[in-house]
Amino acid sequence: MLQNDMKKGQKGRLNNGWNFRIEDNKKGNIRMATVYGLHTEMGSIYTKDIAWLVMEDGSIERLEQTDKQKKQSAKTADLMRQLFGD
């Protein structure tokens, strides 16, 4: 499934082990989500930090990036390395 195909209400797990629910129908690398971690909070998450999604039939599916999203993720990663190191 492509990142842009995620819909409001879909649930899944982030790479850090916390669960989340998508709260918007936008497209792109940043999405609004409710995250269930130490506390329940709503805010922006990077789609590259999503480990997997739970589909309507209960199956688990990983996300794929479009070429444009891959380029943007690479730029963001490079910027973070320049600012904070490896």
DSSP file (Angstrom, degrees, kcal/mol; ACC not computed):
  #  RESIDUE AA STRUCTURE BP1 BP2  ACC     N-H-->O    O-->H-N    N-H-->O    O-->H-N    TCO  KAPPA ALPHA  PHI   PSI    X-CA   Y-CA   Z-CA
    1    1 A M              0   0    0      0, 0.0    63,-2.4     0, 0.0     2,-0.2   0.000 360.0 360.0 360.0 136.8    0.0    0.0    0.0
    2    2 A L  B >   -a   64   0A   0     61,-0.2     3,-1.7     1,-0.1     4,-0.3  -0.503 360.0-119.2 -78.7 151.2    1.3    3.5   -0.8
    3    3 A Q  G >  S+     0   0    0     61,-2.1     3,-1.4     1,-0.3    -1,-0.1   0.857 113.4  59.4 -58.1 -36.1    1.5    6.1    1.9
    4    4 A N  G 3  S+     0   0    0      1,-0.3    -1,-0.3    23,-0.1    61,-0.1   0.635  94.9  65.7 -69.8 -12.4   -0.9    8.3    0.1
    5    5 A D  G <  S+     0   0    0     -3,-1.7    -1,-0.3     2,-0.1    -2,-0.2   0.492  72.1 115.6 -89.0  -3.9   -3.6    5.6    0.2
    6    6 A M    <   -     0   0    0     -3,-1.4     2,-0.3    -4,-0.3     3,-0.0  -0.425  52.8-154.8 -65.8 140.6   -3.9    5.7    4.0
    7    7 A K    >   -     0   0    0     -2,-0.1     3,-2.1     1,-0.1    15,-0.3  -0.815  27.0 -82.0-118.8 158.0   -7.4    6.8    5.2
    8    8 A K  T 3  S+     0   0    0     -2,-0.3    15,-0.2     1,-0.3     3,-0.1  -0.287 115.3  27.1 -55.2 134.8   -8.8    8.4    8.3
    9    9 A G  T 3  S+     0   0    0     13,-3.0    -1,-0.3     1,-0.3    14,-0.1   0.216  84.0 135.9  95.6 -14.4   -9.4    5.9   11.0
   10   10 A Q    <   -     0   0    0     -3,-2.1    12,-2.7    11,-0.1    -1,-0.3  -0.420  40.3-151.8 -68.0 143.3   -6.8    3.4    9.9
   11   11 A K  E     +BC  21  54B   0     43,-0.6    43,-3.1    10,-0.2     2,-0.3  -0.759  27.5 134.0-115.2 160.5   -4.7    1.9   12.7
   12   12 A G  E     -BC  20  53B   0      8,-1.8     8,-1.9    41,-0.3     2,-0.4  -0.928  45.1 -82.3-174.1-162.1   -1.2    0.6   12.9
   13   13 A R  E     -BC  19  52B   0     39,-2.3    38,-2.2    -2,-0.3    39,-1.6  -0.984  28.2-136.4-131.7 139.7    2.1    0.6   14.7
   14   14 A L  E >   - C   0  50B   0      4,-3.2     3,-1.9    -2,-0.4    36,-0.2  -0.440  34.4-103.8 -84.9 165.1    5.1    3.0   14.7
   15   15 A N  T 3  S+     0   0    0     34,-2.8    35,-0.1     1,-0.3    -1,-0.1   0.765 121.0  60.1 -61.2 -25.7    8.7    1.8   14.5
   16   16 A N  T 3  S-     0   0    0     33,-0.3    -1,-0.3     2,-0.1     3,-0.1   0.456 122.0-104.8 -84.0   0.7    9.1    2.7   18.2
   17   17 A G  S <  S+     0   0    0     -3,-1.9     2,-0.2     1,-0.3    -2,-0.1   0.348  78.5 129.2  97.4  -5.3    6.3    0.2   19.1
   18   18 A W        -     0   0    0      1,-0.1    -4,-3.2    -5,-0.0    -1,-0.3  -0.591  54.2-127.3 -84.6 146.2    3.5    2.7   19.8
   19   19 A N  E     -BD  13  36B   0     17,-1.1    17,-2.9    -6,-0.2     2,-0.3  -0.518  29.5-176.5 -87.0 159.0    0.1    2.2   18.2
   20   20 A F  E     -BD  12  35B   0     -8,-1.9    -8,-1.8    15,-0.2     2,-0.4  -0.963  22.1-145.5-149.5 164.5   -1.6    5.0   16.3
   21   21 A R  E     -BD  11  34B   0     13,-2.0    13,-2.5    -2,-0.3   -10,-0.2  -0.993  28.9-121.1-133.4 129.0   -4.8    6.0   14.4
   22   22 A I  E     - D   0  33B   0    -12,-2.7   -13,-3.0    -2,-0.4    11,-0.3  -0.481  23.5-172.7 -70.0 135.5   -4.7    8.3   11.3
   23   23 A E        +     0   0    0      9,-3.0     2,-0.3   -15,-0.2    10,-0.2   0.315  60.1  44.4-114.8   6.2   -6.8   11.4   11.8
   24   24 A D        -     0   0    0      8,-0.6   -15,-0.1     2,-0.1    -2,-0.0  -0.915  63.7-136.0-142.7 170.5   -6.8   13.0    8.3
   25   25 A N        +     0   0    0     -2,-0.3     6,-0.0   -18,-0.1    -3,-0.0   0.031  61.5 127.2-114.3  24.4   -7.1   12.1    4.6
   26   26 A K        -     0   0    0      6,-0.1     2,-0.3     1,-0.1    -2,-0.1  -0.174  52.2-129.1 -74.9 173.2   -4.2   14.2    3.4
   27   27 A K        +     0   0    0    -22,-0.1     2,-0.2     4,-0.0     3,-0.2  -0.842  56.0  59.7-118.3 158.9   -1.3   12.9    1.3
   28   28 A G  S    S-     0   0    0     -2,-0.3    41,-0.0     1,-0.1    19,-0.0  -0.733  92.9 -53.1 123.5-170.1    2.4   13.3    1.8
   29   29 A N  S    S+     0   0    0     -2,-0.2    18,-3.0     1,-0.1     2,-0.4   0.605 114.2  58.5 -86.4 -14.2    5.2   12.5    4.3
   30   30 A I  E     + E   0  46B   0     16,-0.2     2,-0.3    -3,-0.2    16,-0.2  -0.975  64.3 176.7-122.1 129.3    3.5   14.0    7.4
   31   31 A R  E     - E   0  45B   0     14,-2.5    14,-2.7    -2,-0.4     2,-0.4  -0.931  31.8-115.1-130.1 153.2    0.1   12.9    8.7
   32   32 A M  E     + E   0  44B   0     -2,-0.3    -9,-3.0    12,-0.2    -8,-0.6  -0.730  47.1 162.7 -85.4 132.8   -2.0   13.8   11.7
   33   33 A A  E     -DE  22  43B   0     10,-2.8    10,-2.6    -2,-0.4     2,-0.6  -0.995  43.5-122.6-150.4 152.0   -2.5   10.9   14.0
   34   34 A T  E     -DE  21  42B   0    -13,-2.5   -13,-2.0    -2,-0.3     2,-0.5  -0.889  35.0-156.9 -91.3 124.2   -3.5   10.0   17.6
   35   35 A V  E     -DE  20  41B   0      6,-3.7     6,-2.2    -2,-0.6     2,-0.9  -0.905  10.2-152.9-110.6 129.8   -0.6    8.1   19.1
   36   36 A Y  E     +DE  19  40B   0    -17,-2.9   -17,-1.1    -2,-0.5     4,-0.2  -0.791  48.5 122.2-102.3  89.1   -1.1    5.7   22.0
   37   37 A G  S    S-     0   0    0      2,-1.7     3,-0.1    -2,-0.9   -18,-0.0   0.098  87.3 -34.4-116.4-132.4    2.2    5.8   23.9
   38   38 A L  S    S+     0   0    0      1,-0.1     2,-0.3    -2,-0.1    -2,-0.1   0.863 141.2  13.6 -61.4 -34.7    3.0    6.7   27.5
   39   39 A H  S    S-     0   0    0     -4,-0.1    -2,-1.7     2,-0.0     2,-0.6  -0.940  91.1-108.2-132.7 156.0    0.2    9.2   27.0
   40   40 A T  E     +E   36   0B   0     -2,-0.3     2,-0.3    -4,-0.2    -4,-0.2  -0.790  50.8 163.5 -87.9 121.7   -2.4    9.5   24.3
   41   41 A E  E     -E   35   0B   0     -6,-2.2    -6,-3.7    -2,-0.6     2,-0.4  -0.971  32.4-138.8-138.8 151.2   -1.7   12.5   22.1
   42   42 A M  E     +E   34   0B   0     -2,-0.3     2,-0.3    -8,-0.3    -8,-0.2  -0.932  47.2 110.6-110.0 137.0   -2.7   13.8   18.7
   43   43 A G  E     -E   33   0B   0    -10,-2.6   -10,-2.8    -2,-0.4     2,-0.3  -0.969  63.9 -50.0-177.5-172.8   -0.1   15.3   16.5
   44   44 A S  E     -E   32   0B   0     -2,-0.3     2,-0.3   -12,-0.2   -12,-0.2  -0.580  45.5-174.7 -83.1 140.4    1.9   15.0   13.3
   45   45 A I  E     -E   31   0B   0    -14,-2.7   -14,-2.5    -2,-0.3     2,-0.4  -0.962  27.6-116.9-129.3 151.1    3.9   11.9   12.5
   46   46 A Y  E >   -E   30   0B   0     -2,-0.3     3,-1.6   -16,-0.2   -16,-0.2  -0.730  18.4-138.7 -83.0 134.2    6.3   11.1    9.6
   47   47 A T  G >  S+     0   0    0    -18,-3.0     3,-1.5    -2,-0.4    -1,-0.1   0.760 101.4  67.6 -66.3 -22.7    5.0    8.3    7.4
   48   48 A K  G 3  S+     0   0    0    -19,-0.4    -1,-0.3     1,-0.3   -18,-0.1   0.701  93.1  61.4 -67.8 -17.1    8.5    6.9    7.3
   49   49 A D  G <  S+     0   0    0     -3,-1.6   -34,-2.8   -35,-0.1     2,-0.5   0.396  79.3 106.4 -88.5   2.4    8.2    6.1   11.0
   50   50 A I  E <   -C   14   0B   0     -3,-1.5    13,-0.3   -36,-0.2   -36,-0.3  -0.730  48.1-171.8 -86.5 123.8    5.2    3.7   10.4
   51   51 A A  E     -     0   0B   0    -38,-2.2     2,-0.3    -2,-0.5    12,-0.3   0.932  64.5 -28.9 -77.8 -48.9    6.1    0.1   10.8
   52   52 A W  E     -C   13   0B   0    -39,-1.6   -39,-2.3    10,-0.2     2,-0.3  -0.987  52.7-127.5-163.1 164.7    2.9   -1.4    9.5
   53   53 A L  E     -CF  12  61B   0      8,-2.8     8,-2.4    -2,-0.3     2,-0.6  -0.885  20.6-127.1-117.4 149.8   -0.9   -0.8    9.1
   54   54 A V  E     -CF  11  60B   0    -43,-3.1   -43,-0.6    -2,-0.3     6,-0.2  -0.881  30.9-145.7 -94.0 122.9   -3.8   -3.0   10.1
   55   55 A M    >   -     0   0    0      4,-3.3     3,-2.0    -2,-0.6   -44,-0.0  -0.327  27.7 -98.9 -84.2 169.4   -6.1   -3.5    7.1
   56   56 A E  T 3  S+     0   0    0      1,-0.3    -1,-0.1     2,-0.1    -2,-0.0   0.818 124.1  53.3 -59.2 -33.1   -9.9   -3.9    7.2
   57   57 A D  T 3  S-     0   0    0      2,-0.1    -1,-0.3     1,-0.0     3,-0.1   0.408 122.9-104.8 -84.3   3.5   -9.6   -7.7    7.0
   58   58 A G  S <  S+     0   0    0     -3,-2.0    -2,-0.1     1,-0.3     2,-0.0   0.337  78.8 131.4  92.3  -6.6   -7.2   -7.8   10.0
   59   59 A S        -     0   0    0     -5,-0.1    -4,-3.3     1,-0.1     2,-0.4  -0.328  55.9-121.9 -75.7 163.5   -4.1   -8.4    7.9
   60   60 A I  E     -F   54   0B   0     -6,-0.2     2,-0.4    -3,-0.1    -6,-0.2  -0.891  29.8-177.7-109.4 136.2   -0.9   -6.4    8.4
   61   61 A E  E     -F   53   0B   0     -8,-2.4    -8,-2.8    -2,-0.4     2,-0.2  -0.997  19.4-134.5-137.7 139.0    0.6   -4.5    5.5
   62   62 A R        -     0   0    0     -2,-0.4     2,-0.3   -10,-0.2   -10,-0.2  -0.517  28.6-114.5 -85.1 158.4    3.8   -2.4    5.2
   63   63 A L        -     0   0    0    -13,-0.3     2,-0.3   -12,-0.3   -61,-0.2  -0.651  20.6-153.5 -95.0 150.8    3.8    1.0    3.5
   64   64 A E  B     -a    2   0A   0    -63,-2.4   -61,-2.1    -2,-0.3     2,-0.3  -0.922  12.2-134.6-118.6 148.9    5.6    2.0    0.3
   65   65 A Q        -     0   0    0     -2,-0.3     2,-0.1   -63,-0.2   -63,-0.0  -0.765  15.8-123.2-100.6 147.8    6.8    5.4   -0.7
   66   66 A T     >  -     0   0    0     -2,-0.3     4,-2.3     1,-0.1     5,-0.2  -0.365  37.1-102.2 -73.6 167.6    6.3    7.1   -4.1
   67   67 A D  H  > S+     0   0    0      1,-0.2     4,-2.1     2,-0.2     5,-0.2   0.902 124.7  51.7 -60.0 -41.1    9.5    8.3   -5.8
   68   68 A K  H  > S+     0   0    0      1,-0.2     4,-2.1     2,-0.2    -1,-0.2   0.900 110.0  48.8 -63.0 -41.1    8.8   11.8   -4.8
   69   69 A Q  H  > S+     0   0    0      2,-0.2     4,-2.6     1,-0.2    -1,-0.2   0.863 108.3  54.4 -67.8 -35.6    8.3   10.8   -1.1
   70   70 A K  H  X S+     0   0    0     -4,-2.3     4,-2.2     2,-0.2    -2,-0.2   0.919 109.1  48.2 -62.4 -43.2   11.6    8.8   -1.2
   71   71 A K  H  X S+     0   0    0     -4,-2.1     4,-2.2     2,-0.2    -2,-0.2   0.923 112.9  47.7 -63.1 -43.9   13.4   11.9   -2.4
   72   72 A Q  H  X S+     0   0    0     -4,-2.1     4,-2.4     1,-0.2    -2,-0.2   0.899 111.3  50.5 -65.4 -40.4   11.8   14.0    0.3
   73   73 A S  H  X S+     0   0    0     -4,-2.6     4,-2.5     2,-0.2    -1,-0.2   0.892 110.1  50.7 -63.1 -39.5   12.6   11.5    3.0
   74   74 A A  H  X S+     0   0    0     -4,-2.2     4,-2.4     2,-0.2    -2,-0.2   0.906 110.2  49.5 -65.1 -41.9   16.2   11.3    1.9
   75   75 A K  H  X S+     0   0    0     -4,-2.2     4,-2.3     2,-0.2    -2,-0.2   0.915 112.0  48.3 -61.9 -43.2   16.5   15.1    2.0
   76   76 A T  H  X S+     0   0    0     -4,-2.4     4,-2.4     2,-0.2    -2,-0.2   0.916 111.6  49.5 -63.7 -43.7   15.0   15.2    5.5
   77   77 A A  H  X S+     0   0    0     -4,-2.5     4,-2.2     2,-0.2    -2,-0.2   0.902 111.0  50.1 -62.8 -41.6   17.4   12.4    6.7
   78   78 A D  H  X S+     0   0    0     -4,-2.4     4,-2.3     2,-0.2    -1,-0.2   0.918 110.4  50.0 -62.7 -43.6   20.4   14.3    5.3
   79   79 A L  H  X S+     0   0    0     -4,-2.3     4,-2.3     1,-0.2    -2,-0.2   0.916 110.3  49.7 -61.3 -43.7   19.4   17.5    7.0
   80   80 A M  H  X S+     0   0    0     -4,-2.4     4,-3.0     1,-0.2     5,-0.4   0.892 110.4  50.5 -64.0 -39.1   19.0   15.7   10.3
   81   81 A R  H  X S+     0   0    0     -4,-2.2     4,-2.1     1,-0.2    -1,-0.2   0.896 111.0  49.2 -65.1 -39.1   22.4   14.1    9.9
   82   82 A Q  H  < S+     0   0    0     -4,-2.3    -2,-0.2     2,-0.2    -1,-0.2   0.890 118.1  40.0 -66.0 -38.8   23.9   17.5    9.2
   83   83 A L  H  < S+     0   0    0     -4,-2.3    -2,-0.2    -5,-0.2    -1,-0.2   0.909 135.6  14.1 -76.5 -42.9   22.2   19.1   12.2
   84   84 A F  H  < S-     0   0    0     -4,-3.0    -3,-0.2     1,-0.3    -2,-0.2   0.478  96.8-128.8-117.8  -5.0   22.7   16.3   14.8
   85   85 A G     <        0   0    0     -4,-2.1    -1,-0.3    -5,-0.4    -2,-0.1  -0.257 360.0 360.0  80.9-175.0   25.2   13.8   13.4
   86   86 A D              0   0    0     -4,-0.1    -1,-0.2    -2,-0.0    -5,-0.1   0.465 360.0 360.0 -79.8 360.0   24.8   10.1   13.0
